[in-house]
Amino acid sequence: MNRLVVRCRRFLCALDFHSLRKLVVAVVGGSVVLVGVALLVLPGPAFLVIPLGLAILATEFLWARRWLKRARAMLPNGDQPPTPPGPAAAGLGAPETAPSPAPPAPDRRPR
């Protein structure tokens, strides 16, 4: 047991900040991607979680950045900015007509 503790201490002391950051990003991003893959068969938002995990991994890994670009290209309007709303959405179009009121209900009281 003592040898294991000594080896772990040597390993952690040999890591610099960049290597430690890369390791943390790999563990967190990989875990999020694995949860997303599990959500493909379980109920949940897999198509939101997987790109989130890829985005985390893309902060440190070039291959994840490429996969994220491919995933964005598959989406409709994935590489285009959102279109601005038209004049009707801004209230400049034709005014909406109010629905006609319902006819009064017949009087069902006994006479």
SEVEX-818751 format. One record per residue: y, x, z of N, C-alpha, C, O in turn; residue in one letter. Coordinates in Angstrom, 1 decimal. Example, Ala and Ser with C-alpha at 12.3 -4.5 7.8 and 13.67 -1.06 7.14 Angstrom:
! SEVEX-818751
<rec n_v="-5.7" n_u="13.2" n_w="7.8" ca_v="-4.5" ca_u="12.3" ca_w="7.8" c_v="-3.3" c_u="13.2" c_w="7.8" o_v="-3.3" o_u="14.2" o_w="8.5" code="a"/>
<rec n_v="-2.2" n_u="12.8" n_w="7.1" ca_v="-1.1" ca_u="13.7" ca_w="7.1" c_v="0.0" c_u="12.9" c_w="7.9" o_v="1.1" o_u="13.4" o_w="8.0" code="s"/>
//
This chain:
! SEVEX-818751
<rec n_v="-1.2" n_u="0.8" n_w="0.0" ca_v="0.0" ca_u="0.0" ca_w="0.0" c_v="1.3" c_u="0.9" c_w="0.0" o_v="2.3" o_u="0.5" o_w="-0.6" code="m"/>
<rec n_v="1.2" n_u="2.0" n_w="0.7" ca_v="2.3" ca_u="2.9" ca_w="0.8" c_v="2.6" c_u="3.5" c_w="-0.5" o_v="3.8" o_u="3.7" o_w="-0.9" code="n"/>
<rec n_v="1.6" n_u="3.8" n_w="-1.3" ca_v="1.8" ca_u="4.3" ca_w="-2.7" c_v="2.6" c_u="3.3" c_w="-3.6" o_v="3.4" o_u="3.7" o_w="-4.4" code="r"/>
<rec n_v="2.2" n_u="2.1" n_w="-3.4" ca_v="2.8" ca_u="1.1" ca_w="-4.2" c_v="4.3" c_u="0.9" c_w="-3.9" o_v="5.2" o_u="0.8" o_w="-4.8" code="l"/>
<rec n_v="4.7" n_u="1.0" n_w="-2.6" ca_v="6.1" ca_u="0.9" ca_w="-2.2" c_v="6.8" c_u="2.1" c_w="-2.7" o_v="8.0" o_u="2.0" o_w="-3.2" code="v"/>
<rec n_v="6.2" n_u="3.3" n_w="-2.7" ca_v="6.9" ca_u="4.5" ca_w="-3.2" c_v="7.1" c_u="4.4" c_w="-4.7" o_v="8.2" o_u="4.8" o_w="-5.2" code="v"/>
<rec n_v="6.1" n_u="3.9" n_w="-5.4" ca_v="6.3" ca_u="3.8" ca_w="-6.9" c_v="7.3" c_u="2.8" c_w="-7.2" o_v="8.1" o_u="3.0" o_w="-8.2" code="r"/>
<rec n_v="7.4" n_u="1.7" n_w="-6.5" ca_v="8.4" ca_u="0.6" ca_w="-6.8" c_v="9.8" c_u="1.2" c_w="-6.5" o_v="10.7" o_u="0.9" o_w="-7.3" code="c"/>
<rec n_v="10.0" n_u="1.9" n_w="-5.4" ca_v="11.3" ca_u="2.5" ca_w="-5.1" c_v="11.7" c_u="3.5" c_w="-6.2" o_v="12.8" o_u="3.5" o_w="-6.6" code="r"/>
<rec n_v="10.8" n_u="4.4" n_w="-6.7" ca_v="11.1" ca_u="5.3" ca_w="-7.7" c_v="11.5" c_u="4.6" c_w="-9.0" o_v="12.4" o_u="5.0" o_w="-9.7" code="r"/>
<rec n_v="10.8" n_u="3.5" n_w="-9.3" ca_v="11.1" ca_u="2.7" ca_w="-10.5" c_v="12.5" c_u="2.1" c_w="-10.4" o_v="13.2" o_u="2.2" o_w="-11.4" code="f"/>
<rec n_v="12.8" n_u="1.5" n_w="-9.3" ca_v="14.1" ca_u="0.9" ca_w="-9.1" c_v="15.2" c_u="1.9" c_w="-9.1" o_v="16.3" o_u="1.6" o_w="-9.5" code="l"/>
<rec n_v="15.0" n_u="3.0" n_w="-8.5" ca_v="16.0" ca_u="4.1" ca_w="-8.5" c_v="16.3" c_u="4.7" c_w="-9.8" o_v="17.4" o_u="5.1" o_w="-10.1" code="c"/>
<rec n_v="15.3" n_u="4.7" n_w="-10.7" ca_v="15.4" ca_u="5.3" ca_w="-12.0" c_v="16.2" c_u="4.3" c_w="-13.0" o_v="16.7" o_u="4.8" o_w="-14.0" code="a"/>
<rec n_v="16.2" n_u="3.0" n_w="-12.6" ca_v="16.9" ca_u="2.1" ca_w="-13.5" c_v="18.4" c_u="2.2" c_w="-13.4" o_v="19.0" o_u="2.4" o_w="-12.3" code="l"/>
<rec n_v="19.1" n_u="2.2" n_w="-14.5" ca_v="20.5" ca_u="2.2" ca_w="-14.5" c_v="20.9" c_u="0.7" c_w="-14.7" o_v="20.1" o_u="-0.2" o_w="-14.8" code="d"/>
<rec n_v="22.2" n_u="0.5" n_w="-14.6" ca_v="22.7" ca_u="-0.9" ca_w="-14.7" c_v="22.3" c_u="-1.6" c_w="-15.9" o_v="21.9" o_u="-2.8" o_w="-15.9" code="f"/>
<rec n_v="22.4" n_u="-1.0" n_w="-17.1" ca_v="22.1" ca_u="-1.6" ca_w="-18.4" c_v="20.6" c_u="-2.0" c_w="-18.4" o_v="20.3" o_u="-3.1" o_w="-18.9" code="h"/>
<rec n_v="19.8" n_u="-1.1" n_w="-18.0" ca_v="18.3" ca_u="-1.5" ca_w="-18.0" c_v="18.0" c_u="-2.6" c_w="-17.1" o_v="17.2" o_u="-3.5" o_w="-17.4" code="s"/>
<rec n_v="18.6" n_u="-2.6" n_w="-15.9" ca_v="18.4" ca_u="-3.7" ca_w="-15.0" c_v="18.9" c_u="-5.0" c_w="-15.5" o_v="18.3" o_u="-6.1" o_w="-15.4" code="l"/>
<rec n_v="20.1" n_u="-5.0" n_w="-16.2" ca_v="20.6" ca_u="-6.2" ca_w="-16.8" c_v="19.7" c_u="-6.7" c_w="-17.9" o_v="19.5" o_u="-7.9" o_w="-18.0" code="r"/>
<rec n_v="19.2" n_u="-5.8" n_w="-18.7" ca_v="18.3" ca_u="-6.2" ca_w="-19.8" c_v="17.0" c_u="-6.8" c_w="-19.2" o_v="16.5" o_u="-7.8" o_w="-19.8" code="k"/>
<rec n_v="16.5" n_u="-6.3" n_w="-18.1" ca_v="15.3" ca_u="-6.8" ca_w="-17.5" c_v="15.6" c_u="-8.2" c_w="-17.0" o_v="14.7" o_u="-9.1" o_w="-17.1" code="l"/>
<rec n_v="16.7" n_u="-8.4" n_w="-16.3" ca_v="17.0" ca_u="-9.7" ca_w="-15.7" c_v="17.2" c_u="-10.8" c_w="-16.9" o_v="16.7" o_u="-11.9" o_w="-16.7" code="v"/>
<rec n_v="17.9" n_u="-10.4" n_w="-17.9" ca_v="18.1" ca_u="-11.3" ca_w="-19.0" c_v="16.8" c_u="-11.6" c_w="-19.7" o_v="16.6" o_u="-12.8" o_w="-20.1" code="v"/>
<rec n_v="15.9" n_u="-10.7" n_w="-19.8" ca_v="14.6" ca_u="-10.9" ca_w="-20.4" c_v="13.8" c_u="-11.9" c_w="-19.6" o_v="13.1" o_u="-12.8" o_w="-20.1" code="a"/>
<rec n_v="13.8" n_u="-11.7" n_w="-18.3" ca_v="13.0" ca_u="-12.6" ca_w="-17.4" c_v="13.6" c_u="-14.0" c_w="-17.4" o_v="12.9" o_u="-15.0" o_w="-17.5" code="v"/>
<rec n_v="14.9" n_u="-14.1" n_w="-17.2" ca_v="15.5" ca_u="-15.4" ca_w="-17.1" c_v="15.4" c_u="-16.2" c_w="-18.5" o_v="15.0" o_u="-17.3" o_w="-18.5" code="v"/>
<rec n_v="15.8" n_u="-15.5" n_w="-19.6" ca_v="15.8" ca_u="-16.1" ca_w="-20.9" c_v="14.4" c_u="-16.5" c_w="-21.3" o_v="14.2" o_u="-17.5" o_w="-21.9" code="g"/>
<rec n_v="13.4" n_u="-15.6" n_w="-21.1" ca_v="12.0" ca_u="-15.9" ca_w="-21.4" c_v="11.5" c_u="-17.0" c_w="-20.6" o_v="10.7" o_u="-17.8" o_w="-21.2" code="g"/>
<rec n_v="11.9" n_u="-17.1" n_w="-19.4" ca_v="11.4" ca_u="-18.3" ca_w="-18.6" c_v="12.0" c_u="-19.6" c_w="-19.1" o_v="11.3" o_u="-20.6" o_w="-19.1" code="s"/>
<rec n_v="13.3" n_u="-19.6" n_w="-19.5" ca_v="13.9" ca_u="-20.8" ca_w="-20.0" c_v="13.2" c_u="-21.2" c_w="-21.3" o_v="13.0" o_u="-22.4" o_w="-21.6" code="v"/>
<rec n_v="12.9" n_u="-20.2" n_w="-22.2" ca_v="12.2" ca_u="-20.5" ca_w="-23.5" c_v="10.8" c_u="-21.1" c_w="-23.2" o_v="10.4" o_u="-22.0" o_w="-23.8" code="v"/>
<rec n_v="10.1" n_u="-20.5" n_w="-22.2" ca_v="8.8" ca_u="-21.0" ca_w="-21.9" c_v="8.8" c_u="-22.4" c_w="-21.3" o_v="8.0" o_u="-23.2" o_w="-21.6" code="l"/>
<rec n_v="9.8" n_u="-22.7" n_w="-20.5" ca_v="10.0" ca_u="-24.1" ca_w="-20.0" c_v="10.3" c_u="-25.0" c_w="-21.2" o_v="9.8" o_u="-26.1" o_w="-21.3" code="v"/>
<rec n_v="11.1" n_u="-24.6" n_w="-22.2" ca_v="11.4" ca_u="-25.4" ca_w="-23.4" c_v="10.1" c_u="-25.6" c_w="-24.2" o_v="10.0" o_u="-26.7" o_w="-24.7" code="g"/>
<rec n_v="9.3" n_u="-24.6" n_w="-24.3" ca_v="8.0" ca_u="-24.8" ca_w="-25.1" c_v="7.1" c_u="-25.8" c_w="-24.4" o_v="6.5" o_u="-26.6" o_w="-25.0" code="v"/>
<rec n_v="7.1" n_u="-25.7" n_w="-23.0" ca_v="6.3" ca_u="-26.7" ca_w="-22.3" c_v="6.9" c_u="-28.1" c_w="-22.5" o_v="6.1" o_u="-29.1" o_w="-22.4" code="a"/>
<rec n_v="8.2" n_u="-28.2" n_w="-22.6" ca_v="8.8" ca_u="-29.5" ca_w="-22.8" c_v="8.5" c_u="-30.1" c_w="-24.2" o_v="8.9" o_u="-31.3" o_w="-24.4" code="l"/>
<rec n_v="8.0" n_u="-29.3" n_w="-25.1" ca_v="7.6" ca_u="-29.9" ca_w="-26.3" c_v="6.5" c_u="-31.0" c_w="-26.2" o_v="6.4" o_u="-32.0" o_w="-26.9" code="l"/>
<rec n_v="5.6" n_u="-30.7" n_w="-25.2" ca_v="4.5" ca_u="-31.7" ca_w="-25.0" c_v="4.8" c_u="-32.6" c_w="-23.7" o_v="4.2" o_u="-33.6" o_w="-23.6" code="v"/>
<rec n_v="5.7" n_u="-32.1" n_w="-22.9" ca_v="6.0" ca_u="-32.9" ca_w="-21.7" c_v="7.3" c_u="-33.7" c_w="-22.0" o_v="8.1" o_u="-33.3" o_w="-22.9" code="l"/>
<rec n_v="7.6" n_u="-34.7" n_w="-21.2" ca_v="8.9" ca_u="-35.4" ca_w="-21.5" c_v="10.1" c_u="-34.6" c_w="-21.0" o_v="10.1" o_u="-34.2" o_w="-19.9" code="p"/>
<rec n_v="11.0" n_u="-34.4" n_w="-21.9" ca_v="12.2" ca_u="-33.6" ca_w="-21.6" c_v="12.9" c_u="-33.1" c_w="-22.8" o_v="12.4" o_u="-33.3" o_w="-23.9" code="g"/>
<rec n_v="14.0" n_u="-32.6" n_w="-22.7" ca_v="14.9" ca_u="-32.1" ca_w="-23.8" c_v="14.5" c_u="-30.7" c_w="-24.3" o_v="15.3" o_u="-29.8" o_w="-24.1" code="p"/>
<rec n_v="13.4" n_u="-30.6" n_w="-24.9" ca_v="12.9" ca_u="-29.3" ca_w="-25.4" c_v="13.9" c_u="-28.7" c_w="-26.5" o_v="14.1" o_u="-27.5" o_w="-26.5" code="a"/>
<rec n_v="14.4" n_u="-29.6" n_w="-27.3" ca_v="15.3" ca_u="-29.1" ca_w="-28.4" c_v="16.6" c_u="-28.6" c_w="-27.9" o_v="17.5" o_u="-28.1" o_w="-28.7" code="f"/>
<rec n_v="16.9" n_u="-28.8" n_w="-26.6" ca_v="18.1" ca_u="-28.3" ca_w="-26.0" c_v="17.8" c_u="-27.1" c_w="-25.2" o_v="18.6" o_u="-26.1" o_w="-25.1" code="l"/>
<rec n_v="16.6" n_u="-27.1" n_w="-24.5" ca_v="16.3" ca_u="-26.0" ca_w="-23.6" c_v="15.9" c_u="-24.7" c_w="-24.4" o_v="16.3" o_u="-23.6" o_w="-24.0" code="v"/>
<rec n_v="15.2" n_u="-24.8" n_w="-25.5" ca_v="14.7" ca_u="-23.7" ca_w="-26.2" c_v="16.0" c_u="-22.9" c_w="-26.8" o_v="16.0" o_u="-21.7" o_w="-26.6" code="i"/>
<rec n_v="16.9" n_u="-23.6" n_w="-27.5" ca_v="18.1" ca_u="-22.8" ca_w="-27.9" c_v="18.9" c_u="-22.2" c_w="-26.8" o_v="19.5" o_u="-21.2" o_w="-26.9" code="p"/>
<rec n_v="18.9" n_u="-22.9" n_w="-25.6" ca_v="19.6" ca_u="-22.3" ca_w="-24.5" c_v="18.9" c_u="-21.0" c_w="-24.0" o_v="19.6" o_u="-20.0" o_w="-23.7" code="l"/>
<rec n_v="17.6" n_u="-21.0" n_w="-24.0" ca_v="16.9" ca_u="-19.7" ca_w="-23.7" c_v="17.1" c_u="-18.7" c_w="-24.7" o_v="17.3" o_u="-17.5" o_w="-24.3" code="g"/>
<rec n_v="17.2" n_u="-19.0" n_w="-26.0" ca_v="17.5" ca_u="-18.1" ca_w="-27.0" c_v="18.9" c_u="-17.5" c_w="-26.9" o_v="19.1" o_u="-16.4" o_w="-27.2" code="l"/>
<rec n_v="19.8" n_u="-18.4" n_w="-26.5" ca_v="21.2" ca_u="-17.9" ca_w="-26.3" c_v="21.3" c_u="-16.9" c_w="-25.2" o_v="22.0" o_u="-16.0" o_w="-25.2" code="a"/>
<rec n_v="20.5" n_u="-17.1" n_w="-24.1" ca_v="20.5" ca_u="-16.2" ca_w="-23.0" c_v="19.9" c_u="-14.9" c_w="-23.5" o_v="20.4" o_u="-13.8" o_w="-23.2" code="i"/>
<rec n_v="18.8" n_u="-14.9" n_w="-24.2" ca_v="18.2" ca_u="-13.7" ca_w="-24.7" c_v="19.0" c_u="-13.0" c_w="-25.7" o_v="19.0" o_u="-11.8" o_w="-25.8" code="l"/>
<rec n_v="19.8" n_u="-13.8" n_w="-26.5" ca_v="20.7" ca_u="-13.2" ca_w="-27.5" c_v="21.8" c_u="-12.3" c_w="-27.0" o_v="22.4" o_u="-11.6" o_w="-27.7" code="a"/>
<rec n_v="22.1" n_u="-12.5" n_w="-25.7" ca_v="23.1" ca_u="-11.6" ca_w="-25.1" c_v="22.7" c_u="-10.2" c_w="-25.0" o_v="23.6" o_u="-9.3" o_w="-25.0" code="t"/>
<rec n_v="21.4" n_u="-9.9" n_w="-25.1" ca_v="20.9" ca_u="-8.5" ca_w="-25.0" c_v="20.0" c_u="-8.1" c_w="-26.1" o_v="19.8" o_u="-6.9" o_w="-26.4" code="e"/>
<rec n_v="19.4" n_u="-9.1" n_w="-26.9" ca_v="18.4" ca_u="-8.7" ca_w="-27.8" c_v="18.8" c_u="-9.2" c_w="-29.2" o_v="19.2" o_u="-10.4" o_w="-29.4" code="f"/>
<rec n_v="18.7" n_u="-8.3" n_w="-30.2" ca_v="19.1" ca_u="-8.6" ca_w="-31.6" c_v="18.1" c_u="-9.6" c_w="-32.2" o_v="18.6" o_u="-10.5" o_w="-33.0" code="l"/>
<rec n_v="16.8" n_u="-9.5" n_w="-31.9" ca_v="15.8" ca_u="-10.4" ca_w="-32.5" c_v="16.1" c_u="-11.9" c_w="-32.1" o_v="15.9" o_u="-12.8" o_w="-32.9" code="w"/>
<rec n_v="16.5" n_u="-12.1" n_w="-30.8" ca_v="16.8" ca_u="-13.4" ca_w="-30.3" c_v="18.1" c_u="-14.0" c_w="-31.0" o_v="18.2" o_u="-15.2" o_w="-31.3" code="a"/>
<rec n_v="19.1" n_u="-13.1" n_w="-31.3" ca_v="20.3" ca_u="-13.5" ca_w="-32.0" c_v="19.9" c_u="-14.0" c_w="-33.4" o_v="20.5" o_u="-15.0" o_w="-33.9" code="r"/>
<rec n_v="19.0" n_u="-13.3" n_w="-34.1" ca_v="18.5" ca_u="-13.7" ca_w="-35.4" c_v="17.8" c_u="-15.1" c_w="-35.4" o_v="18.1" o_u="-15.9" o_w="-36.2" code="r"/>
<rec n_v="16.9" n_u="-15.2" n_w="-34.4" ca_v="16.2" ca_u="-16.5" ca_w="-34.2" c_v="17.2" c_u="-17.7" c_w="-34.0" o_v="17.1" o_u="-18.8" o_w="-34.5" code="w"/>
<rec n_v="18.2" n_u="-17.4" n_w="-33.2" ca_v="19.2" ca_u="-18.4" ca_w="-32.8" c_v="20.0" c_u="-18.8" c_w="-34.1" o_v="20.3" o_u="-19.9" o_w="-34.3" code="l"/>
<rec n_v="20.4" n_u="-17.8" n_w="-34.9" ca_v="21.0" ca_u="-18.1" ca_w="-36.2" c_v="20.2" c_u="-19.0" c_w="-37.1" o_v="20.7" o_u="-19.9" o_w="-37.7" code="k"/>
<rec n_v="18.9" n_u="-18.7" n_w="-37.2" ca_v="18.0" ca_u="-19.5" ca_w="-38.0" c_v="17.9" c_u="-20.9" c_w="-37.4" o_v="17.8" o_u="-21.9" o_w="-38.2" code="r"/>
<rec n_v="17.8" n_u="-21.0" n_w="-36.1" ca_v="17.8" ca_u="-22.4" ca_w="-35.5" c_v="19.0" c_u="-23.1" c_w="-35.8" o_v="19.0" o_u="-24.4" o_w="-36.0" code="a"/>
<rec n_v="20.2" n_u="-22.5" n_w="-35.8" ca_v="21.4" ca_u="-23.2" ca_w="-36.1" c_v="21.5" c_u="-23.6" c_w="-37.5" o_v="22.0" o_u="-24.6" o_w="-37.9" code="r"/>
<rec n_v="20.9" n_u="-22.8" n_w="-38.4" ca_v="20.9" ca_u="-23.1" ca_w="-39.8" c_v="20.0" c_u="-24.3" c_w="-40.1" o_v="20.3" o_u="-25.0" o_w="-41.1" code="a"/>
<rec n_v="19.0" n_u="-24.6" n_w="-39.3" ca_v="18.2" ca_u="-25.7" ca_w="-39.5" c_v="18.9" c_u="-27.0" c_w="-39.1" o_v="18.5" o_u="-28.1" o_w="-39.7" code="m"/>
<rec n_v="19.8" n_u="-27.0" n_w="-38.3" ca_v="20.5" ca_u="-28.2" ca_w="-37.8" c_v="21.5" c_u="-28.6" c_w="-38.9" o_v="22.1" o_u="-27.8" o_w="-39.6" code="l"/>
<rec n_v="21.7" n_u="-30.0" n_w="-39.0" ca_v="22.7" ca_u="-30.4" ca_w="-39.9" c_v="24.1" c_u="-30.0" c_w="-39.3" o_v="24.3" o_u="-30.2" o_w="-38.1" code="p"/>
<rec n_v="24.9" n_u="-29.5" n_w="-40.2" ca_v="26.3" ca_u="-29.0" ca_w="-39.8" c_v="26.2" c_u="-27.9" c_w="-38.7" o_v="27.1" o_u="-27.8" o_w="-37.9" code="n"/>
<rec n_v="25.1" n_u="-27.2" n_w="-38.7" ca_v="24.9" ca_u="-26.1" ca_w="-37.8" c_v="25.8" c_u="-25.0" c_w="-38.0" o_v="26.3" o_u="-24.3" o_w="-37.0" code="g"/>
<rec n_v="26.2" n_u="-24.7" n_w="-39.2" ca_v="27.1" ca_u="-23.6" ca_w="-39.5" c_v="28.5" c_u="-24.0" c_w="-39.9" o_v="29.3" o_u="-23.2" o_w="-40.3" code="d"/>
<rec n_v="28.7" n_u="-25.4" n_w="-39.9" ca_v="30.1" ca_u="-25.9" ca_w="-40.2" c_v="30.8" c_u="-26.4" c_w="-39.0" o_v="30.1" o_u="-26.9" o_w="-38.1" code="q"/>
<rec n_v="32.1" n_u="-26.2" n_w="-38.9" ca_v="32.8" ca_u="-26.8" ca_w="-37.8" c_v="32.8" c_u="-28.3" c_w="-37.8" o_v="32.7" o_u="-28.9" o_w="-38.9" code="p"/>
<rec n_v="32.9" n_u="-29.0" n_w="-36.7" ca_v="32.9" ca_u="-30.4" ca_w="-36.7" c_v="34.1" c_u="-31.0" c_w="-37.5" o_v="35.2" o_u="-30.4" o_w="-37.5" code="p"/>
<rec n_v="33.9" n_u="-32.0" n_w="-38.3" ca_v="35.0" ca_u="-32.6" ca_w="-39.1" c_v="35.9" c_u="-33.4" c_w="-38.2" o_v="35.4" o_u="-34.1" o_w="-37.2" code="t"/>
<rec n_v="37.2" n_u="-33.4" n_w="-38.4" ca_v="38.1" ca_u="-34.2" ca_w="-37.6" c_v="37.9" c_u="-35.6" c_w="-37.9" o_v="37.5" o_u="-36.0" o_w="-39.0" code="p"/>
<rec n_v="38.2" n_u="-36.5" n_w="-36.9" ca_v="38.1" ca_u="-37.9" ca_w="-37.1" c_v="39.1" c_u="-38.4" c_w="-38.1" o_v="40.1" o_u="-37.8" o_w="-38.3" code="p"/>
<rec n_v="38.7" n_u="-39.5" n_w="-38.8" ca_v="39.5" ca_u="-40.1" ca_w="-39.8" c_v="40.7" c_u="-40.9" c_w="-39.2" o_v="40.8" o_u="-40.9" o_w="-38.0" code="g"/>
<rec n_v="41.5" n_u="-41.5" n_w="-40.0" ca_v="42.7" ca_u="-42.2" ca_w="-39.5" c_v="42.3" c_u="-43.4" c_w="-38.7" o_v="43.1" o_u="-43.8" o_w="-37.8" code="p"/>
<rec n_v="41.1" n_u="-44.0" n_w="-39.0" ca_v="40.8" ca_u="-45.2" ca_w="-38.2" c_v="40.5" c_u="-44.8" c_w="-36.8" o_v="40.7" o_u="-45.6" o_w="-35.9" code="a"/>
<rec n_v="39.9" n_u="-43.6" n_w="-36.6" ca_v="39.6" ca_u="-43.2" ca_w="-35.2" c_v="40.9" c_u="-42.9" c_w="-34.4" o_v="40.9" o_u="-43.0" o_w="-33.2" code="a"/>
<rec n_v="42.0" n_u="-42.5" n_w="-35.1" ca_v="43.2" ca_u="-42.2" ca_w="-34.5" c_v="44.1" c_u="-43.5" c_w="-34.3" o_v="45.1" o_u="-43.4" o_w="-33.7" code="a"/>
<rec n_v="43.6" n_u="-44.6" n_w="-34.7" ca_v="44.4" ca_u="-45.9" ca_w="-34.6" c_v="45.4" c_u="-46.1" c_w="-35.7" o_v="46.2" o_u="-47.0" o_w="-35.5" code="g"/>
<rec n_v="45.2" n_u="-45.3" n_w="-36.8" ca_v="46.2" ca_u="-45.5" ca_w="-37.9" c_v="45.7" c_u="-46.3" c_w="-39.0" o_v="46.4" o_u="-46.7" o_w="-39.9" code="l"/>
<rec n_v="44.4" n_u="-46.7" n_w="-38.9" ca_v="43.8" ca_u="-47.5" ca_w="-40.0" c_v="44.1" c_u="-49.0" c_w="-39.8" o_v="45.0" o_u="-49.4" o_w="-39.1" code="g"/>
<rec n_v="43.3" n_u="-49.8" n_w="-40.5" ca_v="43.4" ca_u="-51.2" ca_w="-40.4" c_v="43.1" c_u="-51.7" c_w="-39.0" o_v="42.2" o_u="-51.2" o_w="-38.4" code="a"/>
<rec n_v="43.9" n_u="-52.6" n_w="-38.5" ca_v="43.7" ca_u="-53.1" ca_w="-37.1" c_v="42.4" c_u="-53.9" c_w="-37.1" o_v="42.1" o_u="-54.6" o_w="-38.0" code="p"/>
<rec n_v="41.7" n_u="-53.7" n_w="-36.0" ca_v="40.4" ca_u="-54.5" ca_w="-35.9" c_v="40.8" c_u="-55.9" c_w="-35.6" o_v="41.7" o_u="-56.2" o_w="-34.8" code="e"/>
<rec n_v="40.1" n_u="-56.8" n_w="-36.2" ca_v="40.3" ca_u="-58.3" ca_w="-35.9" c_v="39.5" c_u="-58.6" c_w="-34.7" o_v="38.4" o_u="-58.2" o_w="-34.5" code="t"/>
<rec n_v="40.1" n_u="-59.4" n_w="-33.8" ca_v="39.4" ca_u="-59.9" ca_w="-32.6" c_v="38.4" c_u="-60.9" c_w="-33.1" o_v="38.7" o_u="-61.7" o_w="-33.9" code="a"/>
<rec n_v="37.2" n_u="-60.9" n_w="-32.4" ca_v="36.2" ca_u="-61.9" ca_w="-32.8" c_v="36.7" c_u="-63.3" c_w="-32.4" o_v="37.4" o_u="-63.5" o_w="-31.4" code="p"/>
<rec n_v="36.4" n_u="-64.3" n_w="-33.2" ca_v="36.8" ca_u="-65.7" ca_w="-33.0" c_v="36.1" c_u="-66.2" c_w="-31.7" o_v="35.0" o_u="-65.9" o_w="-31.4" code="s"/>
<rec n_v="36.9" n_u="-66.9" n_w="-30.9" ca_v="36.3" ca_u="-67.4" ca_w="-29.6" c_v="35.1" c_u="-68.4" c_w="-29.9" o_v="35.2" o_u="-69.1" o_w="-30.9" code="p"/>
<rec n_v="34.2" n_u="-68.4" n_w="-29.0" ca_v="33.1" ca_u="-69.3" ca_w="-29.2" c_v="33.5" c_u="-70.7" c_w="-28.9" o_v="34.4" o_u="-71.0" o_w="-28.2" code="a"/>
<rec n_v="32.9" n_u="-71.7" n_w="-29.6" ca_v="33.3" ca_u="-73.1" ca_w="-29.4" c_v="33.0" c_u="-73.5" c_w="-28.0" o_v="32.0" o_u="-73.0" o_w="-27.4" code="p"/>
<rec n_v="33.7" n_u="-74.4" n_w="-27.4" ca_v="33.4" ca_u="-74.9" ca_w="-26.0" c_v="32.1" c_u="-75.5" c_w="-25.9" o_v="31.6" o_u="-76.1" o_w="-26.9" code="p"/>
<rec n_v="31.5" n_u="-75.3" n_w="-24.8" ca_v="30.1" ca_u="-75.8" ca_w="-24.6" c_v="30.3" c_u="-77.4" c_w="-24.4" o_v="31.3" o_u="-77.8" o_w="-23.9" code="a"/>
<rec n_v="29.3" n_u="-78.1" n_w="-24.9" ca_v="29.3" ca_u="-79.6" ca_w="-24.8" c_v="29.3" c_u="-80.0" c_w="-23.3" o_v="28.6" o_u="-79.3" o_w="-22.5" code="p"/>
<rec n_v="29.9" n_u="-81.1" n_w="-23.0" ca_v="29.9" ca_u="-81.6" ca_w="-21.6" c_v="28.6" c_u="-82.3" c_w="-21.4" o_v="28.2" o_u="-83.3" o_w="-22.0" code="d"/>
<rec n_v="27.8" n_u="-81.8" n_w="-20.4" ca_v="26.5" ca_u="-82.4" ca_w="-20.1" c_v="26.5" c_u="-83.2" c_w="-18.8" o_v="25.4" o_u="-83.5" o_w="-18.3" code="r"/>
<rec n_v="27.6" n_u="-83.5" n_w="-18.3" ca_v="27.7" ca_u="-84.3" ca_w="-17.1" c_v="27.3" c_u="-85.8" c_w="-17.4" o_v="27.6" o_u="-86.3" o_w="-18.4" code="r"/>
<rec n_v="26.5" n_u="-86.4" n_w="-16.5" ca_v="26.2" ca_u="-87.8" ca_w="-16.7" c_v="27.5" c_u="-88.7" c_w="-16.6" o_v="28.4" o_u="-88.4" o_w="-15.8" code="p"/>
<rec n_v="27.6" n_u="-89.8" n_w="-17.4" ca_v="28.7" ca_u="-90.6" ca_w="-17.4" c_v="28.5" c_u="-91.9" c_w="-16.7" o_v="29.3" o_u="-92.8" o_w="-16.6" code="r"/>
//
